Amino acid sequence: MGSVVGMITLKTKYALKALMTLADDQAAGGDALRIEEIATRSGAPKRFLEHILLDLKRAGLIRSKRGRNGGYELLREPKLVSLAEVLRLIDGPMAPLPCLSRKPYQPCEDCQEDEESCRVRAVFGGFYATYILMIESLTLADLLLDSSPLSRFALAEVPAGE
């Protein structure tokens, strides 16, 4: 399984920062950015970015241009780049249990009961469904423009450190 529900890896954080950097540059009317410039602006190490940008390119989120004004640029509008898509691309499945995952679905190896009566699956399934509903609705545009995108879900603030 990939990421734990609610946690993102450093690699995903760097991917999001790189995408935000490309989106900011595009909004300002800039040309394609070279990897060194993305690294400087995003704070992501160049050695990590090489692999991350390749993954983002393969997924059709960005493209690379050759030549004097070459570099990377965002292919989609930020509002069309789902954060869930980026999370799955970089970290893999987000489900806390393999029996809750849609694409790489598989029954739990240690499960002695059927999925319908499994209480662990029921509790985490409810939590995961809420998480997925929220994360699927968030986009790169939310990272760029909205300082509190979760306010639309009317959630109470989570105390720092939790």
C-alpha positions, 0 to 999 in steps of 0.5 A: 500500500502507498501512503497512509490516509492523511499523510503524504510523503516528501516526494509527493510534497515536492511534486505538489511544490513543483506543480505550484511553481509551474502554475505560478510561472504560467499565471505570470506569463512565464515560459517553460522553467528549467529544472534548476529554476523549479528546484530553486523556487520550490525548495525541492532538491534537483535530484528528487525533481528529475524523477518526479518531473518524469512521473508528472510528464508520463501522467500528462500533467506537464510537458518538456520543451527542448531548445533555448527556451526549453524546460517544463510547463504545466499542461492543464489548468490548475483547477483540472489537476486533482490532488488525489491524482497526484497523490496516487501517481506519486505514492500509489493507492491511498486506501488504508486496507487493500480491500478498500482500494478500487484499482489494486483491490485485493482481499486482506490476507489475514481476514477470516470473515467476509468483507460485509461483516468485517468491523475493521473494514467498516470503520476504516471504510467510513473514514476513508470514504469521507477522506476520498470525498474531500481529497478528490474535490481539491485541486492544484488551484486550491493550493494556489489560491485558497488558504483554507480550502477545507473550510467548505467542509465545515471541519473544526480546526485540528490542533497543531501536532495532531 
